[in-house]
């Protein structure tokens, strides 16, 4: 019997395990799903119990299975028949859905499927065929195959001063929210970043009753757009539009803008173009040479993100109402420095297009600048060990983990690391569009097939 370890029990790890169960068809395998989180499947995204926090994707595109697109909708309709493909349901419900999938997989696979609650510190090669997985509990477990289903890692320190180390309690976390409710100081709270993570935090602060002004600070001051009401399933194939486009960022943007203009002139919506483009993003990314990929990251990415990663309509209206009430303000500004003061922190900023340095006193700061994808700057012991031992390597742009087309990791010399696989958001090094359910569910199904084919 072959033993397979899946390290990480968020969406990617859980779906890989479920696909292994689904596709095994009598194969003699034992699956160990390993994660320090006692609630496997929920991860950071779906661990909330707050029903005010909604999915940013309609239910019709959230099935765990690429070959059964109605699976999640049908699950929701068992809760409330009013749910439909266009409903933006709560993240709690999606977490419940994943837990239900896990329970069914465990029941089907019995003792050959185990969940281990532990923090993995190292994965070491034993000879040429097996791996030793060392946990913080002091155990060393032996496996034939290892899947790294590692999700997002904490944000980088956004300040230029190297002495402001993120380990020195500079930034507040969600655990500090109850204390903020009791704090009498009237200074603002500063949230660095203005994307989906920042807006989630604002909703949590608002729901908890934190009655302080919140400043969102990002270089361009861009915020996510809203999904359209009753979003449509992508209907048109974009391949005919993109086939003859030269492999430059400028050419692709020109083609996309032209198609958006054409649609809008006939009563269409730009969101439909972005939705229909999505399945073609990996192909576009593969066509772009290194310099063009870098140009996209430095020049286009913030504008792409605000249109690609959108809010549920009701969440967008809630966010705008907080701005209109004066409780939230979005600043397009560059952070110049930060200094501790008696009541918190003093930030120096330059607003976009200005040279005057302004000061802001804040009772506290939250870092919502997005996950760190540079494995050379991630402090997680497992990542550091894998990098140091040459079992994983970063791509040229340092936005993810380099893999083969069958998800095996590449070592520091560019060689395949046999039977060590990666799945998760750092697949964006190869595919770019690889951080959300519609793409990761496909990767999970393909990865399971690869593993089983190698038995």
C-alpha positions in Angstrom: 0.0 0.0 0.0 1.4 3.4 -1.0 1.2 6.1 1.6 0.5 9.7 0.5 0.9 12.7 2.6 -1.0 15.9 1.8 0.5 18.8 3.8 -2.1 21.5 4.2 -5.8 21.0 4.6 -7.2 24.1 3.1 -9.2 24.0 -0.2 -6.3 22.7 -2.3 -5.3 19.9 0.1 -8.8 18.9 0.9 -9.8 18.7 -2.8 -6.7 16.7 -3.7 -7.5 14.2 -1.0 -11.1 14.0 -2.1 -10.1 13.5 -5.7 -7.7 10.7 -4.7 -10.6 9.0 -3.0 -12.9 9.6 -6.0 -10.4 8.4 -8.6 -8.7 5.6 -6.7 -11.0 2.8 -7.9 -9.6 0.2 -5.6 -6.0 1.4 -5.7 -4.1 0.4 -2.5 -3.4 3.9 -1.0 -3.4 5.4 2.4 -4.0 9.2 2.6 -2.8 11.4 5.5 -4.1 14.9 5.5 -1.8 17.0 7.7 -2.5 20.5 9.0 -2.1 22.4 12.3 -5.6 23.8 11.9 -8.1 21.6 13.8 -10.8 22.4 11.3 -9.5 20.9 8.0 -11.0 22.4 4.8 -11.8 25.8 6.1 -8.4 27.3 6.0 -8.1 31.1 6.2 -10.8 31.8 3.6 -13.7 29.8 5.0 -12.9 29.6 8.8 -15.2 32.6 9.6 -18.5 32.1 11.4 -19.7 35.6 10.4 -22.5 35.3 7.9 -21.9 38.9 6.8 -18.7 37.8 5.1 -19.7 36.6 1.6 -18.0 34.7 -1.1 -16.6 36.9 -3.9 -17.8 34.4 -6.5 -21.4 33.4 -7.2 -22.5 29.9 -6.1 -22.7 28.6 -9.7 -18.9 28.8 -10.0 -18.0 27.3 -6.6 -18.6 23.6 -7.1 -15.7 21.5 -5.8 -15.9 19.3 -8.9 -15.1 20.6 -12.4 -17.3 17.8 -13.9 -20.3 18.7 -11.7 -20.8 22.4 -11.8 -24.1 22.3 -10.0 -22.8 20.4 -7.0 -22.5 23.4 -4.6 -25.7 25.0 -5.8 -27.6 21.8 -5.0 -26.0 21.7 -1.6 -27.1 25.3 -1.0 -30.7 24.6 -2.2 -31.0 21.9 0.5 -30.5 24.7 3.0 -32.7 27.2 1.2 -34.4 26.6 -2.1 -34.1 30.3 -2.8 -30.4 30.0 -3.5 -29.4 29.9 -7.2 -26.4 30.1 -9.4 -26.1 33.8 -9.0 -26.3 33.9 -5.2 -23.3 35.1 -3.2 -23.6 32.9 -0.2 -21.7 33.3 3.1 -18.2 31.8 3.5 -19.4 29.9 6.6 -21.8 27.9 4.3 -18.9 27.2 1.9 -16.8 26.0 4.9 -19.7 23.7 5.9 -19.8 22.4 2.4 -16.1 21.5 2.5 -16.5 19.8 5.9 -19.4 17.8 4.5 -17.2 16.7 1.5 -14.5 15.7 3.9 -16.8 13.7 6.1 -18.2 11.7 3.1 -14.6 11.0 1.9 -13.5 9.7 5.3 -16.6 7.5 5.5 -16.0 6.1 2.0 -12.3 5.5 2.5 -12.4 4.4 6.2 -9.2 3.7 8.0 -7.2 4.4 4.8 -7.9 8.1 5.2 -6.6 9.9 8.3 -6.4 13.5 9.5 -3.3 14.5 11.5 -3.5 17.8 13.4 0.2 18.8 13.4 2.6 21.5 12.2 5.0 20.1 9.7 8.6 21.3 10.1 10.5 19.4 7.5 10.2 17.0 4.5 13.3 15.0 4.0 14.2 12.5 1.2 14.9 8.9 2.4 16.9 7.2 -0.3 15.4 7.6 -3.8 11.8 6.5 -3.2 10.4 7.8 0.1 10.1 10.8 2.4 10.3 11.5 6.1 7.8 14.1 7.3 8.8 15.7 10.6 6.2 17.4 12.8 6.4 19.8 15.7 5.2 17.0 17.9 8.5 15.3 17.4 7.1 12.6 15.1 8.8 11.4 11.9 6.3 9.8 9.5 7.3 8.0 6.3 5.5 8.4 3.0 5.9 7.4 -0.6 4.4 10.5 -2.1 4.1 14.0 -0.6 1.9 16.8 -1.8 2.6 20.3 -0.6 -0.8 22.0 -0.5 0.5 25.2 1.1 -1.8 28.2 0.9 -1.0 31.9 1.4 1.7 33.2 3.7 1.6 36.4 5.7 2.2 39.7 4.0 5.6 41.3 3.7 6.6 44.3 5.8 5.4 47.2 3.7 7.6 49.8 5.4 11.0 50.9 4.0 12.7 50.9 7.4 14.3 47.5 8.0 14.2 48.0 11.7 10.4 47.6 11.6 10.4 43.9 11.7 6.9 42.2 11.4 7.9 40.0 14.3 8.0 42.9 16.7 4.2 43.4 17.1 4.1 46.4 14.8 0.9 45.2 13.2 -2.4 44.4 14.8 -4.2 41.1 14.0 -7.8 40.0 14.1 -7.3 38.9 17.7 -6.8 42.5 18.7 -10.3 43.6 17.4 -12.1 43.1 20.8 -9.5 45.3 22.6 -10.0 48.0 20.0 -13.7 48.2 20.9 -12.6 49.1 24.5 -9.9 51.6 23.5 -10.9 55.2 24.2 -8.3 56.9 22.0 -9.8 58.7 19.0 -6.9 58.3 16.6 -7.6 56.5 13.4 -6.9 52.9 12.5 -4.7 52.5 9.5 -5.1 49.5 7.1 -2.2 49.2 4.6 -3.7 47.9 1.4 -7.1 48.4 -0.2 -7.9 45.0 -1.8 -10.4 42.3 -0.8 -8.5 41.4 2.4 -8.6 45.0 3.6 -12.3 45.2 2.9 -13.0 42.0 4.8 -11.1 43.4 7.7 -13.2 46.6 7.6 -16.4 44.6 7.7 -15.1 42.6 10.7 -14.1 45.8 12.5 -17.5 47.4 11.7 -19.5 44.3 12.8 -17.5 44.1 16.1 -18.5 47.7 16.9 -15.1 49.4 16.5 -16.0 53.1 16.4 -12.9 54.6 14.9 -12.1 56.1 11.6 -10.4 53.6 9.3 -7.9 54.8 6.7 -7.1 52.5 3.8 -3.7 53.4 2.4 -2.3 52.0 -0.9 -0.1 53.5 -3.6 -2.9 54.0 -6.1 -6.0 54.0 -3.9 -7.7 51.4 -6.1 -10.5 49.3 -4.6 -12.2 46.2 -5.9 -15.1 46.6 -8.4 -18.5 45.1 -7.8 -19.8 42.0 -9.5 -22.9 42.6 -11.6 -26.3 41.7 -10.1 -27.3 38.2 -11.3 -24.0 37.5 -13.0 -24.1 35.4 -16.1 -22.2 32.2 -16.8 -19.5 32.9 -19.4 -21.0 32.2 -22.8 -18.5 33.1 -25.5 -15.2 31.6 -26.2 -12.4 34.2 -26.4 -9.9 32.0 -28.2 -10.8 33.4 -31.6 -10.2 36.9 -30.3 -6.9 36.1 -28.7 -5.4 33.7 -31.2 -3.7 36.3 -33.4 -2.7 38.8 -30.7 1.1 39.4 -30.4 2.6 38.1 -27.2 2.9 41.5 -25.4 1.0 42.9 -22.5 0.1 46.0 -24.6 -1.3 43.9 -27.4 -3.5 41.8 -25.1 -4.8 44.9 -23.3 -5.6 46.5 -26.5 -7.6 43.4 -27.7 -9.4 43.2 -24.4 -10.3 46.9 -24.4 -11.6 46.6 -27.9 -13.8 43.7 -27.0 -15.1 45.5 -24.0 -16.0 48.6 -26.0 -17.7 46.4 -28.7 -19.8 44.7 -26.0 -20.7 47.9 -24.2 -21.8 49.5 -27.5 -24.3 46.7 -27.9 -25.6 46.8 -24.3 -23.1 44.3 -22.9 -21.0 44.5 -19.7 -17.2 44.6 -19.3 -17.5 42.0 -16.5 -18.6 39.4 -19.1 -15.4 39.9 -21.0 -13.2 39.4 -17.9 -15.2 36.3 -17.0 -14.9 34.8 -20.4 -11.2 35.6 -20.6 -10.4 33.8 -17.3 -10.1 30.2 -18.7 -7.5 31.5 -21.3 -5.3 33.3 -18.8 -2.9 30.4 -18.3 -2.3 30.2 -22.1 -1.8 34.0 -22.3 0.7 33.8 -19.4 2.6 31.0 -21.0 2.9 33.0 -24.2 4.3 36.1 -22.5 8.2 36.2 -22.4 9.9 37.1 -19.1 10.1 40.8 -19.8 6.4 41.0 -20.6 5.4 39.2 -17.5 7.5 41.6 -15.5 5.9 44.5 -17.3 2.5 43.2 -16.3 3.5 42.9 -12.7 4.9 46.4 -12.4 2.5 48.3 -14.7 -0.8 46.6 -15.0 -1.4 44.3 -12.0 -3.1 46.8 -9.6 -5.6 47.7 -12.3 -6.1 44.1 -13.3 -6.8 43.0 -9.7 -9.4 45.7 -9.1 -11.4 44.4 -12.1 -10.6 40.7 -11.8 -11.1 40.2 -8.0 -14.5 41.7 -7.4 -16.9 42.1 -4.4 -20.4 40.7 -4.1 -22.8 43.5 -5.0 -24.2 43.7 -1.5 -20.7 43.8 0.0 -19.7 46.5 -2.4 -22.7 48.6 -1.4 -21.8 48.1 2.3 -18.3 49.3 1.6 -19.4 52.4 -0.3 -21.8 53.2 2.5 -19.0 53.1 5.1 -17.0 55.5 2.9 -20.0 57.9 2.5 -20.6 57.9 6.2 -17.0 59.0 6.8 -16.0 56.0 8.8 -13.7 54.8 6.0 -11.4 56.8 3.8 -9.3 55.5 1.0 -5.9 57.3 0.4 -3.7 56.9 -2.6 -0.3 57.5 -0.9 3.2 56.1 -0.5 4.4 55.2 3.0 7.6 57.1 3.8 8.2 56.2 7.4 6.6 55.1 10.7 7.6 55.9 14.2 6.2 54.7 17.6 4.5 57.4 19.7 2.9 57.1 23.1 -0.6 56.4 21.8 0.4 54.2 18.8 2.2 55.1 15.6 3.0 58.2 13.5 3.1 57.6 9.8 4.6 59.9 7.2 3.0 59.6 3.8 3.1 61.2 0.4 -0.2 61.3 -1.4 -0.1 60.3 -5.0 1.0 63.1 -7.3 2.2 65.2 -4.4 5.7 65.9 -2.8 4.4 67.2 0.5 5.0 64.8 3.4 1.9 64.5 5.6 1.7 62.9 9.1 -1.0 60.6 10.4 -1.3 59.4 14.0 -2.8 56.0 14.3 -3.7 53.9 17.3 -2.8 50.8 15.4 -2.0 49.4 11.9 -3.1 46.3 10.0 -1.1 44.9 7.2 -3.4 43.9 4.3 -0.9 44.2 1.4 -1.6 40.7 0.2 0.2 37.3 0.6 3.9 36.9 0.3 4.7 34.6 -2.6 8.5 34.9 -2.6 9.7 31.7 -0.9 13.0 33.3 -0.2 11.3 35.8 2.1 8.9 33.4 3.8 9.9 32.6 7.4 7.9 29.4 7.7 10.3 26.6 8.8 9.0 24.1 6.3 9.4 26.5 3.3 12.9 27.4 4.6 14.0 23.8 4.9 12.6 22.9 1.4 14.5 25.9 -0.1 17.7 25.2 1.7 17.6 21.5 0.7 16.9 22.3 -2.9 13.6 20.6 -3.0 11.7 23.6 -4.2 12.7 26.8 -6.0 11.2 30.1 -6.9 10.4 31.1 -10.5 12.4 34.0 -12.0 9.9 36.6 -10.9 9.6 35.1 -7.4 5.8 35.0 -7.5 5.5 31.3 -6.7 6.9 27.8 -6.7 8.4 26.3 -9.9 6.7 23.0 -11.0 6.5 20.7 -14.0 3.3 20.3 -16.0 2.5 17.4 -13.7 2.9 19.4 -10.5 6.2 18.0 -9.4 8.4 20.6 -7.8 11.6 21.7 -9.4 14.9 21.8 -7.3 17.4 24.6 -7.2 19.2 23.2 -10.3 15.9 23.0 -12.2 15.6 19.2 -11.9 12.3 17.4 -11.1 12.0 16.3 -7.5 10.5 12.9 -7.9 7.1 12.3 -6.1 7.1 15.7 -4.4 4.2 17.7 -5.7 2.8 21.2 -5.1 -0.7 22.6 -5.5 -2.0 25.9 -4.3 -1.9 29.7 -5.1 1.8 29.7 -5.8 1.0 27.8 -9.0 0.5 31.3 -10.4 4.2 31.1 -11.3 3.2 28.8 -14.2 -0.5 29.6 -14.7 -1.0 33.0 -13.2 -4.8 32.3 -12.8 -4.4 29.7 -10.0 -5.7 31.2 -6.7 -9.4 30.5 -6.8 -11.8 27.6 -6.7 -12.7 27.4 -10.4 -9.0 26.8 -11.3 -7.8 25.0 -8.2 -10.5 22.3 -8.4 -9.2 21.5 -11.9 -5.6 21.3 -10.7 -6.7 19.0 -7.8 -8.4 16.6 -10.2 -5.4 16.5 -12.5 -2.9 16.1 -9.6 -4.8 13.2 -8.2 -4.7 11.5 -11.6 -1.0 12.1 -11.9 -0.3 10.6 -8.5 -2.5 7.5 -9.1 -1.0 7.0 -12.6 2.5 6.7 -10.9 1.5 4.0 -8.4 
